[in-house]
Amino acid sequence: MSERIIYLNGNYLAESEAKLPVLDRGLLFADAVYEGFGILDGQIVDFIYHMQRLERSLGELSIPMTFSIDEMFHALMGLIEQNNAKAGFLYLHVTRGAGDRAFHYHDQYVPNIFAFTQGEKFAADEMPPAIDLLTYPDLRWTRRDIKSTNLLAQVMAKQAANQAGAYEALMVDANGLVTEAGSSSFFFIKDNALYVRPVSQEILHGITRQTMLRVAKERGISLIERTYSLDEALAADEALITASSIYVLPVEKIDGKVIGNGKAGAFTLALREGYLAKARDEFYTTKAS
């Protein structure tokens, strides 16, 4: 089997040849941001929205954006072609750069940029599995709106879920309110309404979430945007998570308690179908394409 190809600072390299300096600030301080994209039909899902969020994250950390959106689109599409990736996941990572270890930074760093592809977790157009969630305390820093690589709290939460046999963690704050899942956004349906936590610095502004909510509005689904407790989520008729690597997935259980009838519900399946249709309809093309 041939090696996976990695994009690194403008070059396509075999995985074994792609290397970063030990003194890169992404490694030393998690001084870096990232984006994860779905790959569907050989195209990048929600590309422009992910890139707009990446630009915002870079700006919040004063990391220069050394490429244009279209330049990165062509680079990533080239990576997809290099790996013959028709479906799956695409990861893009931008660090501030390398230099002698110091907490403060200056404007002389040159960002390191790399990307890679991974296979799909679940086939997009097949019936999705209903997954289990395990609750875990939300231990993250307070700027969760920045998609930084500071992910240790999520690693702890998702590892605990994995060890308990659950697919994903559901993070709950000190007041008993659900924030979001370990690497996905969480929602529930109650009495034909979709409950969604408002965007703030307390959660990541999920791109799959954003597109799915547009689909919900277009389909006339009532949205209730507020914070909510774990007890409310447990009493839901349906629950679901969204992320770029899984799109829209139904939730069967939370902490072993069956949600609704424990199967993928009608609202969840309609939102998944609508999301995939919207994603395909909005595949990005450059002006020169």
Secondary structure, 3 states (H helix, E strand, C coil): CCCCEEEECCEEEEHHHCCCCCCEHHHHHCCEEEEEEEEECCEECCHHHHHHHHHHHHHHCCCCCCCCHHHHHHHHHHHHHHCCCCCEEEEEEEECCECCCCCCCCCCCCCEEEEEEECCCCCCCCCCCCEEEEEEECCCCCCCCCCECCCHHHHHHHHHHHHCCCCEEEEECCCCEEEEECCCEEEEEECCEEEECCCCCCCCCCHHHHHHHHHHHHCCCEEEECCCEHHHHHCCCEEEEEECCCEEEEEEEECCEECCCCCCCHHHHHHHHHHHHHHHHCCCCCCCC
